[in-house]
Each structure stands twice: as structure tokens, then as C-alpha cells.
Amino acid sequence: MADAEQIVIVGASLAGATAAETLRKDGWSGAVVLIGSEQSLPYERPPLSKGVLLGKDETSSAQLHDQQWYDDNNIDLRLGTTVTAIDPAAHTVTLDDGSQVPYTKLLIATGSRVRTLDVPGADLPGVHYLRTAEEAQALTDAYAAKPRVVVVGAGWIGLEAASAARERGCEVTVVEPQSTALASVLGEEVGELFAEFHRQHGVQFRFGTGVDGFEGTDKVTGVRVSGGEVIPADLVVVGVGVQPNTELAEQAGIEVATRDNGSGIVTGADLQTSVADVYAAGDVVRWDHPLFGRFVRVEHWQNAKDTGTSAAKAMLGQDVAHDAIPFFFTDQFDLGMEYAGEVPRGTSYQVVLRGDPKSGAYVAFWLSDDHHVLAGMHVNTWGAIDAVQSLIRSGKQVDPARLADTSVDLADV
């Protein structure tokens, strides 16, 4: 592309800001317009459910760069601005004030939004969600009063919210319709290890239990669960997942996965969508993964950085085949965990544990029926994740007994 041309990024997210940074690092001297609906400078989300909720960090600590950085790098950052339409034929985006911005290449990095509960009392004060910096600040301020907390959902956000609340002296109950914590992502065996770990730190669970509504008049006072019981609550945190913001792409005629085959904006390995000159990155992209041989969508921090970088390189005409292995980390109480890989929904697998979970340090592997490593996770076993990723990337068959044997180096499995 000629330097007089303009790259527009829709979404001042981690993925969008990383793409803008990569464009400059890789020598693009043309115009870059980065557009975001929030008023905050682009920031990372992991600190919000970790240091910020613990009351240790300010939300500003999650910012990627200060305003001066964007000015110095000649990035036209437009905050508090929403893109309402994309016109692939005209190569323009329309803003909420009716104006249009032309593009030569366009990156959609619109992220995702929380799934909300549609039950009576869902709009009561004291019912919180955790996605934005503003929501994180409101929740950490509320934790300071040591309220009785009910967390709806025992996924990653729910458990991190529960951990932070307990560490700050709150009474915590987690309500989850599945049989244990993290069942849909880790399976029942490993998920139960996390549930038991939280029980040891004073968290109470109500598994196999749904939410019928929230009680209260001026503010929430309780959570009514299936069966009619009301669990007293001064504060509720709802963490029931997110959904990608794909509406702009759909309205522009860009291919988006249907409910039957997942979700997200469909792209090739180069992160280009079905429409010329339009790319996607972050939570919204469902790309053809060269290593896995299937379409993948990942909602975690590392994926936003990786796809933002790869999409920028692809827009500059570089040869890109995005094959990063999905990666995720969490900190809960004194537990540090890193996870790499992906187990497709509906896949049968075998779990192999390496080390004793009761010791507080172990590694878990998910193996396919033919003994290939699909994913691996370490708990307080630092340095192991590189070996996990190597096993996944190698595609080799492994001996489950040797994998479980701590006397055998992972490099020799």
C-alpha cells in the first residue's frame, strides 16, 4: 500500500491498539485511525479481575499507553465514538455523528460483551457485571464494605471475582447450573479440583442450581434460585460468559459463523474476512487455524495481542498464517495457572495428571483418543507451559504413563 492510504481500526481494544502499534513498528507511515466506543484509553482486561478487584491497583494501571504515545506515533485515536456501519463497496465506515471515514484496509476488533441475565430484578442496584474498567472500579469499591457476595457463574470471571471477594473479607457463595466449577472448559475432573481449592478458602458453592430472579426493592437483597430458596446477598456478580460483537460485520455482508457452527467473524489463516481489505482480530475472529485444521475462536488476552499483531502484518501485505496456540492464565488466592491448547466441544478425551493436586502444584493434560496432546495446564509449576505448547505443536503421540511420571522430563515423553 502507498503511505497516503489509510488504515482504520474499529475497536480501541487490546487487539485494536496492538494492531496500531504493530503497524508503526513494521514501518507503516500512512494514516492510522483507531476508533473506540469507550472514553478510556485502550487497556488490558486481565488486571481488572485481578489486581484491581483486590484493591491493589488502579484501573489506569491497565492502560496500554498514555495519550502522548498515540500523539507521538501519529495515531488518530477517537474515543467515545461508535462505528454504526461498514460499507465494503465504498470502503468507508459511518460514525454515530453521521460522518464517514474512508479506509484502504479495515480491521474489525470490536471485542465482545457480557451475556446478561433476563430475570426479575436483574436491573436492581447491586447487581454487577465485570467487563469494562468502569465496572471493575465500581465492583472493587463495593467490595471494600465487605458485603455478602453471591457470584452467578463458576467460570473464569466468576472464580476470579469470588477469589478477590474472599481475599477482601467478603462472605461468598457461587451459584452454578453445571455440576462443578469450569465444567464446560476443563471438564468435571479438573473443574472439581478448582472447586475444592475454593472451598478450602471459604467459598460456598451451589452447583446444579439456576437463578430465577433477584430480590430487593431499592437494591438487591437476595438471589432466588431454582427451587425457591433465596440466598441473602448485599452484592451480586454475574459472570455467565460473553458474546462477540459481530453485528457490524453481519450488516455489512461479511461472513459470520452461525449458531450451529460456533460464533465470530470467519476468516482465513491470514485473518482476512470474506470481504476484500477487511480483517478481524481479538474476541470476534473465528479463523482457520493452520495447526489445528479447524476454525477457532478464543476469548483470552493473549489471543487479542497475537491476532492484533498478525492482522496488522497481513494488512501490510506480509505473508501471515496465524497458528498461535491459545493461551490463558489466571491468579486465584495463592494459585497461579497457565493453560495452552484447546479441546473442541464434544471431543472425547482422557485427562492425565502429572503430580499430586493435593500438593498445590501439578500439571494436567487433555489427550485425544489416539493420545495426542490437545491441551495442557499447570498449577504453580512454573516453566512447564513451554513444554506443554511444544507437545501440542509437535502433534506426536505420547504415552500417558510417561506423561504422568514426574521422573520423566516432559521433553522426553
C-alpha positions in Angstrom: 0.0 0.0 0.0 1.1 3.6 -0.6 1.7 5.6 2.5 -1.0 8.1 1.5 -3.6 5.4 2.2 -5.5 5.0 5.4 -5.9 2.0 7.8 -9.0 2.2 10.0 -9.3 0.0 13.1 -12.8 -0.4 14.6 -12.4 -1.1 18.3 -9.9 0.7 20.6 -9.4 -2.7 22.3 -6.2 -4.6 23.2 -6.4 -6.2 19.8 -7.0 -2.9 18.0 -4.3 -1.0 19.9 -1.8 -3.8 19.4 -2.5 -3.7 15.7 -1.9 0.0 15.6 1.3 -0.4 17.5 2.5 -3.2 15.1 1.7 -1.1 12.0 4.1 1.6 13.3 6.7 -0.9 14.4 6.6 -2.5 11.0 7.2 0.7 9.1 3.7 1.9 8.1 3.9 5.7 7.9 0.4 6.3 6.5 -2.6 7.3 8.4 -4.0 5.1 11.2 -7.4 5.8 12.7 -8.3 3.9 15.9 -12.0 4.2 16.9 -13.4 3.1 20.2 -16.8 3.5 22.0 -15.4 3.7 25.5 -14.0 7.0 26.8 -11.0 5.2 28.4 -7.7 4.9 26.6 -7.1 1.3 25.3 -6.4 -1.1 28.2 -5.9 -4.7 29.1 -8.7 -6.6 30.8 -6.8 -9.2 33.0 -5.8 -6.7 35.6 -9.4 -5.7 36.1 -10.4 -9.1 37.6 -7.1 -9.5 39.4 -5.2 -6.5 40.9 -8.0 -4.0 40.6 -10.6 -6.2 42.3 -8.1 -6.9 45.1 -7.9 -3.2 45.7 -4.2 -3.2 44.9 -4.1 -1.5 41.5 -5.9 1.5 39.9 -7.7 0.9 36.6 -5.2 3.2 35.0 -2.5 0.6 35.6 -4.2 -1.5 32.9 -3.7 1.1 30.1 -1.5 0.1 27.3 -0.1 3.6 26.6 -0.8 7.1 27.6 -2.2 9.7 25.3 1.2 11.1 24.5 2.2 7.7 22.9 -0.7 7.9 20.5 0.2 11.5 19.6 3.9 10.7 19.2 3.1 7.8 16.9 0.6 9.8 14.8 -2.3 7.6 15.6 -5.7 9.3 15.3 -7.4 7.9 18.4 -11.1 8.7 18.5 -12.6 7.7 21.9 -16.3 7.9 22.8 -17.0 7.3 19.2 -19.1 4.4 17.8 -19.0 3.0 14.3 -22.5 2.3 13.2 -22.0 0.9 9.7 -19.3 -0.5 7.3 -19.7 -0.1 3.6 -17.2 -2.5 1.9 -18.1 -1.3 -1.6 -17.4 2.3 -0.8 -14.5 1.5 1.6 -16.0 3.7 4.4 -17.2 3.4 7.9 -20.0 5.6 9.3 -19.8 7.1 12.8 -22.5 7.8 15.3 -22.5 11.5 14.3 -23.3 10.6 10.7 -19.8 11.3 9.3 -17.9 8.8 7.2 -14.3 7.8 7.4 -12.6 6.2 4.3 -10.3 3.2 4.6 -7.9 1.3 2.4 -7.7 -1.5 4.8 -10.1 -2.1 7.7 -9.6 -4.1 10.9 -12.7 -5.1 13.0 -11.6 -5.5 16.6 -14.9 -4.9 18.3 -14.4 -7.5 21.1 -17.3 -9.0 23.0 -19.9 -8.0 25.5 -21.2 -9.8 28.6 -24.2 -12.0 28.5 -26.8 -10.7 30.8 -29.5 -12.4 32.8 -33.1 -11.8 31.8 -34.7 -12.5 35.1 -36.8 -10.4 37.5 -34.7 -7.9 39.5 -31.8 -8.0 37.1 -31.7 -4.2 36.9 -31.5 -3.7 40.7 -28.6 -1.7 42.1 -26.0 -4.0 43.5 -26.2 -6.4 40.6 -22.8 -6.1 38.8 -21.1 -7.4 35.7 -17.4 -7.3 35.0 -16.1 -6.3 31.6 -15.1 -2.7 31.5 -12.7 -0.6 33.6 -15.7 1.3 34.9 -17.4 -1.9 36.0 -14.2 -3.1 37.7 -13.9 0.1 39.6 -17.5 0.0 40.8 -17.1 -3.6 42.0 -13.8 -3.0 43.8 -15.3 0.0 45.6 -18.3 -2.2 46.6 -16.0 -5.0 47.9 -14.5 -2.5 50.4 -17.6 -2.6 52.6 -17.2 -6.5 52.9 -20.7 -7.3 51.6 -22.3 -10.7 51.4 -21.5 -11.6 47.8 -23.3 -14.0 45.5 -21.5 -14.9 42.3 -23.6 -16.2 39.4 -21.4 -18.5 37.3 -18.4 -20.6 38.2 -16.4 -19.8 35.1 -13.1 -17.9 35.0 -14.5 -14.5 35.7 -16.8 -15.9 38.4 -14.0 -17.6 40.2 -11.7 -14.6 40.0 -14.4 -12.4 41.3 -15.1 -14.9 44.1 -11.4 -15.1 45.0 -10.9 -11.4 45.2 -14.0 -11.0 47.3 -12.9 -13.7 49.8 -9.4 -12.1 50.0 -11.0 -8.8 50.9 -13.0 -10.4 53.7 -16.4 -11.0 52.0 -18.7 -13.9 52.5 -19.0 -15.6 49.1 -21.5 -18.0 47.6 -21.2 -19.1 43.9 -24.3 -20.3 42.1 -23.7 -22.5 39.0 -26.1 -24.7 37.0 -23.4 -27.2 36.0 -22.1 -30.0 38.2 -18.9 -28.2 39.2 -16.7 -25.3 38.5 -15.3 -24.7 35.0 -17.0 -27.9 33.8 -17.5 -26.7 30.2 -13.9 -25.7 29.8 -11.9 -28.1 31.9 -14.2 -31.0 32.4 -15.6 -32.3 35.7 -12.4 -33.9 37.0 -10.2 -30.9 36.8 -13.0 -28.4 37.4 -13.7 -30.1 40.7 -10.1 -29.5 41.7 -10.7 -25.8 41.4 -14.0 -26.0 43.2 -12.3 -27.9 46.2 -9.5 -25.3 46.2 -12.1 -22.5 46.6 -13.9 -24.4 49.3 -10.7 -24.6 51.2 -10.6 -20.8 51.1 -14.1 -20.4 52.4 -16.1 -20.1 49.2 -19.5 -21.9 49.2 -21.0 -23.4 46.1 -24.5 -24.2 44.9 -24.0 -26.5 41.9 -26.8 -27.7 39.7 -28.6 -24.6 40.6 -30.1 -21.9 38.3 -31.1 -18.3 39.1 -34.8 -17.4 38.9 -34.5 -13.8 39.9 -33.1 -11.2 42.3 -34.9 -9.9 45.4 -35.0 -6.4 46.7 -36.7 -3.0 46.3 -34.1 -0.2 46.2 -31.1 -2.6 45.9 -30.5 -6.3 45.7 -31.0 -8.2 48.9 -31.0 -11.8 47.7 -30.8 -14.3 44.9 -33.8 -16.5 44.3 -32.5 -19.8 42.9 -34.3 -22.8 41.4 -36.5 -24.5 44.0 -37.5 -21.2 45.5 -34.7 -20.6 48.1 -33.4 -17.1 48.4 -29.7 -16.7 49.2 -29.1 -13.4 51.1 -26.9 -11.0 49.1 -25.7 -7.4 49.5 -23.9 -7.6 46.1 -24.2 -9.9 43.1 -21.6 -10.5 40.4 -22.9 -12.1 37.2 -20.3 -13.9 35.1 -22.2 -16.1 32.6 -20.0 -15.6 29.6 -19.6 -13.2 26.7 -20.8 -13.0 23.1 -18.7 -11.5 20.2 -19.8 -8.1 18.8 -20.3 -9.3 15.2 -23.3 -7.2 14.3 -21.4 -4.6 12.2 -19.9 -7.4 10.1 -23.2 -9.1 9.6 -24.9 -5.9 8.5 -22.0 -5.3 6.0 -22.5 -8.8 4.4 -19.3 -10.2 5.9 -19.4 -13.9 6.7 -20.1 -14.6 10.4 -20.4 -18.2 11.8 -23.9 -19.4 12.5 -25.2 -20.6 15.8 -24.7 -24.2 14.5 -21.0 -23.8 13.7 -19.9 -21.5 16.5 -19.7 -17.8 16.5 -17.4 -15.0 15.4 -16.3 -13.4 12.1 -15.0 -16.1 9.8 -11.5 -15.5 8.3 -8.7 -17.4 6.7 -5.4 -18.1 8.4 -4.4 -14.5 7.4 -7.3 -13.1 9.4 -8.9 -11.6 6.2 -12.6 -11.8 6.2 -14.8 -12.9 3.3 -14.7 -9.3 2.1 -11.6 -7.8 0.4 -9.5 -5.4 2.5 -11.4 -6.2 5.8 -9.7 -8.2 8.6 -10.7 -9.2 12.1 -8.8 -9.7 15.4 -9.5 -10.4 19.0 -12.6 -12.0 20.5 -14.6 -11.5 17.3 -12.4 -13.5 15.0 -13.0 -17.2 14.2 -10.1 -18.2 12.0 -8.9 -21.2 10.0 -6.1 -22.5 12.3 -3.3 -23.9 10.2 -2.1 -26.2 13.0 -5.4 -27.5 14.3 -7.1 -27.9 10.9 -10.3 -26.3 12.1 -11.8 -22.9 12.8 -11.0 -21.5 16.2 -12.3 -18.6 18.3 -10.5 -17.6 21.5 -11.7 -15.0 24.1 -8.4 -14.5 26.1 -5.9 -11.8 26.5 -3.0 -13.5 24.6 -5.3 -14.1 21.6 -6.1 -10.4 21.4 -2.4 -9.5 21.3 -1.5 -12.2 18.9 -4.3 -11.7 16.4 -3.8 -7.9 16.6 -0.2 -8.3 15.6 -0.9 -10.8 12.9 -3.7 -8.8 11.4 -1.6 -5.7 11.2 1.2 -7.6 9.4 -1.4 -9.1 7.0 -2.8 -5.7 6.2 0.7 -4.6 5.3 1.0 -7.4 2.8 3.2 -9.7 4.8 2.7 -13.5 4.5 0.7 -14.4 7.5 -0.6 -17.8 8.7 -1.8 -17.3 12.2 -1.0 -20.5 14.1 -0.6 -19.3 17.7 -1.6 -21.8 20.3 -4.4 -20.5 22.5 -3.1 -19.4 25.9 -4.8 -18.3 29.1 -3.7 -17.6 32.7 -5.4 -16.9 36.0 -4.4 -16.0 39.6 -6.8 -17.0 42.4 -5.7 -16.8 46.0 -2.2 -18.4 46.0 -2.9 -20.3 42.8 -1.2 -19.4 39.6 -2.3 -21.2 36.5 -1.4 -21.2 32.8 -3.3 -23.1 30.1 -2.4 -23.8 26.5 -4.3 -25.5 23.7 -7.9 -26.2 23.0 -10.3 -29.1 23.4 -13.1 -28.8 20.9 -16.6 -29.0 22.3 -17.9 -32.6 22.1 -14.5 -34.2 21.8 -13.8 -37.3 23.8 -10.6 -37.0 25.8 -8.5 -38.5 28.6 -7.2 -36.4 31.5 -3.7 -37.2 32.7 -2.5 -35.6 35.9 1.2 -35.1 36.5 2.0 -34.5 40.1 -0.4 -34.5 43.1 -3.1 -31.9 43.1 -3.2 -32.0 46.9 0.4 -30.6 46.9 -0.9 -27.4 45.2 1.5 -27.9 42.2 0.6 -30.1 39.3 0.1 -30.3 35.5 -3.0 -31.6 33.8 -3.1 -32.8 30.2 -6.1 -33.4 27.9 -5.3 -36.2 25.4 -7.3 -37.3 22.3 -8.4 -40.9 21.9 -5.2 -41.6 19.9 -3.0 -40.0 22.6 -2.2 -36.6 21.0 -2.0 -33.7 23.5 -4.9 -31.3 22.8 -4.3 -29.0 25.8 -2.3 -28.7 29.0 -2.4 -26.7 32.1 0.0 -26.2 35.0 -0.9 -25.0 38.5 2.0 -23.4 40.4 4.5 -25.4 38.2 6.3 -22.5 36.6 8.3 -23.2 33.4 6.1 -26.1 32.4 3.9 -24.3 29.9 6.6 -24.1 27.2 6.9 -27.9 27.3 3.1 -28.1 27.1 3.0 -26.0 24.0 5.8 -27.9 22.4 3.9 -31.2 22.9 0.8 -29.7 21.3 2.7 -28.2 18.4 4.6 -31.5 17.7 1.4 -33.4 17.1 3.2 -36.6 18.3 1.5 -39.4 20.2 2.5 -39.7 23.8 2.5 -42.5 26.4 0.0 -41.4 29.1 2.0 -43.3 31.8 5.3 -41.5 30.9 3.4 -38.2 30.7 2.2 -38.7 34.3 5.6 -39.8 35.6 7.3 -36.8 37.2 10.6 -38.6 36.9 10.4 -38.4 33.1 11.3 -35.0 31.7 8.4 -33.6 29.6 10.9 -33.1 26.7 11.5 -36.9 26.8 7.9 -38.0 26.9 
